[in-house]
Amino acid sequence: MNAKLPFGVTPPTYIGGSKQLLIGGKWVPALSDETIPTINPATGEVIAHLARGGKADIDRAVAAARKAFNGEWSRWKPHDRHRLLVRVADL
């Protein structure tokens, strides 16, 4: 899509193209390769296509979440997690 915005403004990244699923910290297409059009309600124009996740994609996401939950981060003390998040926010 070639969004036309005034004054040379670049459209935000959520406009145009195809959007993938975020699973396990990586952007991946739906296993079915199916997409869902996202419509701008003001114009009726399709502004992007979102990956249409199915049961297999949900299973992948749950497995990735379980792996992350049982990973190193879950063994950090709350104070240490807080300190890291504050540091990231400061950066």
C-alpha distances in whole Angstrom, upper triangle without the diagonal:
4,6,9,12,16,18,16,15,12,10,12,12,11,8,5,7,10,13,17,20,22,26,29,27,24,21,21,19,21,24,23,20,19,16,15,12,12,12,13,16,16,14,14,10,8,7,8,11,14,17,20,23,26,30,30,27,29,32,30,29,33,34,32,33,37,37,36,38,41,40,41,40,42,45,44,46,45,46,44,41,41,42,39,37,38,38,34,34,36,34
4,6,9,13,15,12,12,10,9,12,12,13,9,8,10,14,16,20,23,25,28,31,29,26,23,24,22,25,28,27,23,22,19,19,16,15,15,14,17,17,14,15,11,11,9,11,14,17,20,23,26,29,33,33,30,32,35,33,32,36,37,35,36,40,40,38,40,43,42,43,41,44,47,46,48,46,47,45,42,42,43,40,37,38,38,35,34,36,34
4,6,10,12,11,10,8,7,10,11,12,8,8,11,15,16,20,23,25,28,31,29,27,24,25,24,25,29,28,25,23,20,19,16,14,13,12,15,14,12,14,10,11,8,11,15,17,21,23,26,30,33,34,30,32,35,34,32,35,37,35,35,39,39,38,40,43,42,43,41,43,46,45,47,44,45,44,41,40,41,39,36,37,37,33,32,34,32
4,7,10,9,9,9,8,12,14,15,11,12,15,18,20,24,27,28,32,34,32,30,27,28,27,29,32,32,28,27,24,23,19,17,16,14,17,15,13,15,12,14,12,15,18,21,24,27,30,33,37,37,34,36,39,37,36,39,41,38,39,43,43,41,43,46,45,46,43,46,49,47,49,47,47,46,43,42,43,40,38,38,38,35,33,35,33
4,7,7,6,7,7,10,13,14,12,13,17,20,21,25,27,28,32,34,32,30,27,29,28,30,34,33,30,29,26,24,21,19,17,15,17,15,14,17,15,16,13,16,20,22,26,28,31,35,38,38,35,36,40,38,36,39,41,38,38,42,42,40,42,45,44,45,42,44,47,46,47,45,45,44,41,40,41,39,36,36,36,33,31,32,31
4,6,6,9,10,13,16,18,15,17,20,24,25,28,31,32,35,37,35,33,31,33,32,34,38,37,34,33,29,28,25,22,21,18,20,17,17,20,18,19,17,20,24,26,29,32,35,38,42,42,39,40,43,41,39,42,44,42,41,45,45,43,45,48,47,47,45,47,50,48,49,47,47,46,43,42,42,40,37,37,37,34,32,33,32
4,6,9,11,14,18,19,17,19,22,25,26,30,32,33,36,38,35,34,31,34,34,36,39,39,36,35,32,31,28,25,24,21,24,21,21,23,21,23,20,22,26,28,31,34,37,40,44,44,40,42,45,43,41,44,45,43,42,46,46,44,46,49,47,47,45,47,50,48,49,47,47,45,43,41,42,39,37,37,36,33,32,32,31
4,6,9,12,15,17,15,17,19,23,24,27,30,30,34,36,33,31,29,31,31,33,37,37,33,33,30,29,26,24,23,21,24,22,21,23,21,21,18,20,24,26,29,32,35,38,42,41,38,39,42,40,38,42,43,40,40,44,44,41,44,47,45,45,43,45,48,46,47,45,45,44,41,40,40,38,35,35,35,32,30,31,29
4,6,9,12,14,13,15,18,21,21,24,27,27,31,33,30,28,26,28,29,31,34,35,31,31,27,26,24,21,21,18,21,20,19,22,19,19,16,18,22,23,27,30,32,36,39,39,35,36,39,37,35,38,40,37,37,41,41,38,40,43,42,42,39,42,45,43,44,42,42,41,38,37,37,35,32,32,32,29,27,28,26
4,6,9,11,10,12,14,17,18,21,24,24,28,29,26,25,22,25,25,27,31,31,28,27,24,24,21,19,19,17,21,19,19,21,18,18,14,15,19,20,23,26,29,32,36,35,32,33,36,34,32,35,37,34,34,38,38,35,37,40,39,39,37,39,42,40,42,40,40,39,36,35,35,33,30,31,30,27,26,27,25
4,6,8,6,9,12,15,15,18,21,22,25,28,25,23,21,23,22,25,28,28,25,24,21,20,18,15,15,14,17,16,16,17,15,14,11,12,15,17,20,23,26,29,32,33,29,30,33,31,29,33,34,32,32,36,36,33,36,39,37,38,36,38,41,39,41,39,39,38,35,34,35,32,30,30,30,27,26,27,26
4,5,6,9,11,13,13,16,18,18,22,24,21,20,18,20,20,23,26,27,24,23,20,19,17,14,15,14,17,17,17,18,16,15,11,11,14,15,18,21,23,27,30,30,26,27,30,28,26,29,31,28,28,32,32,30,32,35,34,34,32,34,37,36,37,35,36,34,31,31,31,29,26,27,27,24,22,24,23
4,5,7,9,10,10,13,15,15,19,21,18,17,14,17,17,19,23,24,21,20,17,17,16,14,15,15,18,19,19,19,16,14,11,10,12,13,15,19,20,24,27,27,23,25,27,25,23,27,28,25,26,29,29,27,29,32,31,32,30,32,35,34,36,34,35,33,30,30,30,28,25,26,26,23,22,24,22
4,7,8,9,8,11,13,14,18,20,18,17,14,16,16,17,21,21,19,18,15,14,12,10,12,12,15,16,17,16,14,12,8,7,10,10,13,16,18,21,25,25,21,22,25,24,21,25,27,24,24,28,28,26,28,32,31,32,29,31,35,34,35,33,35,33,30,30,31,28,26,27,28,24,23,26,24
4,7,9,9,13,16,17,21,24,22,20,17,18,17,19,22,22,19,18,15,14,11,9,10,10,14,14,14,14,11,9,5,6,9,11,14,17,19,23,26,27,23,25,28,26,24,28,30,27,28,31,32,30,32,35,34,35,33,35,38,38,39,37,38,37,34,34,35,32,29,31,31,27,26,29,27
4,7,9,12,16,18,21,24,22,20,16,17,16,18,21,20,17,16,13,13,10,9,11,11,15,16,15,14,11,8,5,4,7,10,13,16,19,22,26,26,23,25,28,26,25,28,30,28,28,32,32,31,33,36,35,37,35,37,40,39,41,39,41,39,36,36,37,34,32,33,33,30,29,31,30
4,7,10,14,16,19,22,20,18,14,14,13,15,18,17,14,14,11,12,10,11,13,14,18,19,18,16,13,10,8,5,6,9,11,14,17,20,24,23,20,23,25,24,23,26,28,26,27,30,30,29,32,35,34,35,34,36,39,38,41,39,41,39,36,36,37,34,32,34,34,30,30,32,30
4,7,10,13,16,19,18,15,11,11,9,11,14,14,11,10,8,9,9,10,13,15,18,20,19,18,15,11,10,6,5,6,7,11,13,17,20,20,17,19,22,20,19,23,24,22,24,27,27,26,29,32,31,33,31,33,36,36,39,37,39,37,34,35,36,33,31,33,33,29,29,32,30
4,7,9,13,16,15,12,9,9,8,10,13,14,11,11,8,10,10,10,14,16,19,21,20,19,16,13,11,7,6,5,6,9,11,15,18,18,14,16,19,17,16,20,21,19,20,24,24,23,25,28,27,29,28,29,33,33,35,34,35,34,30,31,33,30,27,30,30,26,26,29,27
4,7,9,12,12,9,6,5,5,7,10,12,10,10,9,11,13,13,17,19,22,24,24,22,20,16,15,11,9,6,5,9,9,13,15,15,11,13,16,14,13,16,18,16,17,21,21,20,22,25,24,26,25,27,30,30,33,32,34,32,28,30,31,28,26,29,29,25,26,29,27
4,6,10,10,8,5,5,6,7,10,12,11,12,11,12,14,15,18,21,23,26,26,24,22,19,17,14,12,8,6,8,7,11,13,12,9,10,13,11,9,13,14,12,13,17,17,17,19,22,21,24,22,24,27,27,30,29,31,30,26,27,29,26,24,27,28,24,25,28,27
4,7,6,5,5,6,9,10,13,15,14,15,14,16,18,18,21,23,25,28,28,27,25,22,20,16,15,11,10,12,11,14,15,14,10,11,13,10,8,12,13,10,11,15,15,14,16,19,18,20,19,20,24,24,26,25,28,26,22,24,26,23,21,24,24,21,22,25,24
4,5,5,6,7,10,10,12,15,15,16,16,18,20,21,24,26,28,31,32,30,28,25,23,20,18,14,12,13,11,13,13,12,8,9,10,7,5,9,9,7,8,12,11,11,14,16,15,18,17,18,21,22,25,25,27,25,22,24,26,23,21,25,25,22,23,26,25
4,6,8,9,13,13,15,18,18,20,20,22,24,24,28,29,32,34,35,33,32,28,26,23,21,18,16,17,14,16,16,14,11,12,12,8,7,9,9,5,7,10,9,8,11,13,12,14,14,15,18,19,22,22,25,22,19,22,23,20,19,23,23,20,22,25,24
4,7,9,13,15,16,20,19,21,20,22,24,23,27,28,31,33,34,32,30,27,25,22,20,17,16,18,16,18,19,17,14,14,15,12,10,12,12,9,10,13,11,10,13,15,13,15,14,16,19,19,22,22,24,21,18,20,22,18,17,21,20,17,19,22,20
4,6,10,12,14,17,16,18,18,20,22,22,25,27,30,32,32,31,29,25,23,19,18,15,14,16,14,17,18,16,13,14,15,12,11,14,14,10,12,15,14,13,16,18,17,18,18,20,23,23,26,26,27,25,22,24,25,22,20,24,23,20,22,24,22
4,7,10,12,15,13,15,14,16,18,18,22,24,26,29,29,27,25,21,19,16,14,12,10,13,12,15,17,16,12,14,16,12,11,15,15,13,14,18,17,16,19,21,20,22,21,23,26,26,29,28,30,28,25,26,27,24,23,26,25,22,23,26,24
4,7,9,11,10,12,12,15,17,18,22,24,27,30,29,27,25,21,20,16,14,11,9,11,10,13,15,13,10,12,14,11,11,15,15,13,15,18,17,17,20,22,21,23,23,25,28,28,31,31,33,31,27,29,31,27,26,29,29,25,27,30,28
4,6,8,6,8,9,12,15,16,20,22,25,28,27,25,23,19,18,14,11,9,6,8,8,11,14,12,9,12,14,12,12,16,17,15,17,20,20,20,23,25,25,27,26,28,31,32,35,34,36,34,31,33,34,31,29,32,32,29,30,33,31
4,5,5,7,8,11,14,16,20,23,25,28,27,25,23,19,19,15,12,9,5,6,5,7,10,9,6,10,12,10,11,14,15,15,17,19,20,20,23,25,25,28,27,28,31,32,35,34,37,35,32,33,35,32,30,34,34,31,31,35,33
4,5,8,11,14,17,19,23,26,28,31,31,28,26,22,22,19,15,13,9,9,7,8,10,7,7,10,11,10,12,15,15,15,18,20,20,21,24,25,25,28,28,29,32,33,36,36,39,37,34,36,37,34,33,36,36,33,34,37,36
4,5,9,12,15,18,21,25,27,30,29,26,24,21,21,18,14,12,9,8,8,8,10,9,9,12,13,13,15,17,18,19,21,23,23,25,27,28,29,32,32,32,35,37,40,39,42,40,37,38,40,37,36,39,39,36,37,40,38
4,7,10,13,16,19,22,25,28,27,24,22,18,18,15,11,10,7,8,9,10,13,12,11,14,16,15,16,19,20,20,22,24,25,25,28,30,30,32,32,33,36,37,40,39,42,40,36,38,40,37,35,38,38,35,35,38,37
4,7,10,13,16,20,22,25,24,21,19,16,16,13,9,8,6,5,8,9,13,13,12,14,17,16,17,20,21,21,23,25,26,27,29,31,31,34,33,34,37,38,41,40,42,41,37,39,41,38,36,39,39,35,36,39,38
4,7,9,13,16,18,21,20,17,16,12,13,9,6,5,4,5,8,11,14,15,13,15,18,18,17,21,22,22,23,26,27,27,29,31,32,34,33,34,37,38,40,39,41,40,36,37,39,36,34,37,37,34,34,37,36
4,6,10,13,15,18,17,14,13,10,11,8,5,5,6,6,10,12,16,17,15,16,20,19,19,22,24,23,24,27,28,28,30,33,33,35,34,35,38,39,41,39,41,40,37,37,39,37,34,37,38,34,34,37,36
4,6,10,12,15,14,11,10,6,8,6,4,6,9,10,13,16,19,21,18,20,23,23,22,25,27,26,27,30,31,31,32,35,35,38,36,37,40,41,43,41,43,42,38,38,40,38,35,37,38,34,34,37,36
4,7,9,12,12,9,8,6,6,5,6,7,10,11,15,17,21,22,20,21,24,24,22,25,28,26,26,30,31,30,32,35,35,37,35,36,39,39,41,39,41,40,36,36,38,36,33,35,36,32,31,34,34
4,6,9,8,6,6,4,6,8,9,11,14,15,18,21,24,26,23,24,28,27,26,28,31,30,30,33,35,34,35,38,38,40,38,39,43,42,44,42,43,43,39,39,41,39,35,37,38,35,33,36,36
4,5,6,5,5,6,6,9,12,13,17,18,21,24,27,29,26,27,30,30,28,31,34,32,32,35,37,35,36,40,40,41,39,40,44,43,44,42,43,43,39,39,40,38,35,36,38,34,33,35,35
4,6,5,8,9,10,13,15,16,20,20,23,25,28,30,28,28,32,32,30,32,35,34,33,37,38,37,38,41,42,43,41,41,45,45,46,43,45,44,41,40,42,40,37,38,39,36,34,37,37
4,6,8,11,11,15,17,19,23,23,26,29,32,34,31,32,35,35,33,35,38,37,36,40,41,40,41,44,44,46,43,44,48,47,48,45,46,46,42,42,43,42,38,39,40,37,35,38,37
4,5,9,10,13,16,18,22,23,26,29,32,34,31,32,36,35,34,36,39,38,37,41,42,41,42,45,45,47,44,46,49,48,50,47,48,48,44,44,45,43,40,41,42,39,37,39,39
4,7,9,12,14,16,20,20,23,26,29,31,29,30,33,33,31,34,37,36,36,39,41,39,41,44,44,46,44,45,48,48,49,47,48,48,44,44,46,43,40,42,43,39,38,40,40
4,6,9,12,14,18,19,23,25,29,30,28,29,32,32,30,33,36,34,35,38,39,38,40,43,43,44,42,44,47,47,48,46,47,47,43,43,44,42,39,40,41,38,36,39,38
4,6,8,11,14,15,19,22,25,26,24,25,29,28,27,30,32,31,31,35,36,35,37,40,40,41,39,41,44,44,46,44,45,44,41,41,42,40,37,38,39,36,35,37,36
4,7,10,14,16,19,22,26,26,23,25,28,27,26,29,31,29,30,33,34,33,35,38,37,39,37,38,42,41,43,41,42,41,38,38,39,37,34,35,36,32,31,34,32
4,6,10,12,15,19,22,23,20,22,25,24,22,26,28,26,27,30,31,30,32,35,34,36,34,36,39,39,41,39,40,39,36,36,37,35,32,34,34,31,30,33,31
4,7,9,12,15,19,19,17,19,22,21,20,23,25,24,25,28,29,28,30,33,33,35,33,34,38,38,40,38,40,39,35,36,38,35,32,35,35,31,31,34,33
4,6,9,12,16,16,14,15,18,17,16,19,22,20,21,24,25,25,26,29,29,31,30,31,35,35,37,35,37,36,32,33,35,32,30,32,33,29,29,32,31
4,6,9,13,13,10,12,15,14,14,17,19,18,19,22,23,23,25,27,27,30,28,30,33,34,36,35,37,36,32,33,35,32,30,33,33,30,30,33,32
4,6,10,11,9,11,14,14,13,16,18,18,19,22,23,23,25,27,28,31,29,30,34,34,37,35,38,37,33,34,37,34,32,35,35,32,32,35,34
4,7,8,5,7,10,10,10,13,15,15,16,18,20,20,22,24,25,28,27,27,31,32,34,33,36,35,31,32,35,32,30,33,34,31,31,35,34
4,6,5,6,9,10,11,12,14,15,16,18,20,21,22,24,26,29,28,28,31,33,35,34,37,36,33,35,37,34,32,36,37,34,34,38,37
4,5,5,6,9,10,10,12,14,15,16,18,20,21,23,24,28,27,27,30,32,34,33,37,36,32,34,37,34,33,36,37,34,35,39,38
4,5,5,6,9,10,11,12,14,15,17,18,20,21,22,26,26,26,29,31,33,33,36,35,32,34,36,34,32,36,36,33,34,38,37
4,5,5,6,9,10,11,12,14,15,16,18,20,21,24,24,24,27,29,31,31,34,32,29,31,33,30,29,32,33,30,31,34,33
4,5,5,6,9,10,10,12,14,15,16,18,20,23,22,22,25,27,29,29,32,31,27,29,32,29,28,31,32,29,30,34,33
4,5,5,6,9,10,11,12,14,15,17,18,22,22,21,24,26,29,29,32,31,27,30,32,30,29,32,33,30,32,35,34
4,6,5,6,9,10,11,12,14,15,16,20,20,20,23,25,28,28,31,29,26,28,30,28,27,30,31,28,29,33,32
4,5,5,6,9,10,10,12,14,15,18,18,18,21,23,25,25,28,26,23,25,28,25,23,27,28,25,26,30,29
4,5,5,6,9,10,10,12,14,17,17,16,19,21,24,23,27,26,23,25,27,25,24,28,29,26,27,31,31
4,5,5,6,9,10,11,12,16,16,16,18,21,24,24,27,25,23,25,28,25,24,28,29,27,28,32,31
4,5,5,6,9,10,10,14,14,14,17,19,22,22,25,23,20,23,25,22,21,25,26,23,25,28,27
4,5,5,6,9,10,13,12,12,15,17,19,19,22,21,18,20,23,20,19,23,24,22,23,27,26
4,5,5,6,8,12,12,11,14,16,19,19,22,21,18,21,24,22,21,25,26,24,26,29,29
4,5,5,6,10,10,10,13,15,18,19,22,20,18,21,23,21,21,24,25,23,25,28,27
4,5,5,8,7,8,11,13,16,16,19,17,14,17,19,17,17,20,21,19,21,24,24
4,6,8,7,6,9,11,14,14,17,16,14,17,19,17,17,21,22,20,22,25,25
4,7,8,6,8,11,14,15,18,17,15,18,20,19,19,23,23,22,24,27,27
4,6,6,7,10,13,15,17,15,13,17,18,16,17,21,21,20,22,25,25
4,5,5,7,11,13,15,12,11,15,16,14,15,19,18,18,21,23,23
4,5,5,9,10,12,10,8,12,13,11,12,15,16,15,18,20,20
4,6,8,9,12,11,9,13,15,14,14,17,18,18,20,23,23
4,6,9,12,10,10,13,15,14,15,18,19,19,21,24,24
4,6,8,6,6,10,11,10,12,15,15,16,18,20,21
4,5,5,6,9,10,11,13,14,16,17,19,20,22
4,5,5,6,9,10,11,12,14,15,16,18,20
4,6,5,6,9,10,11,12,14,15,16,19
4,5,5,6,9,10,11,12,14,15,17
4,5,5,6,9,10,11,12,14,16
4,5,5,6,9,10,11,12,14
4,6,5,6,9,10,11,13
4,5,5,6,9,10,11
4,5,5,6,9,10
4,5,5,6,9
4,5,5,6
4,5,5
4,5
4
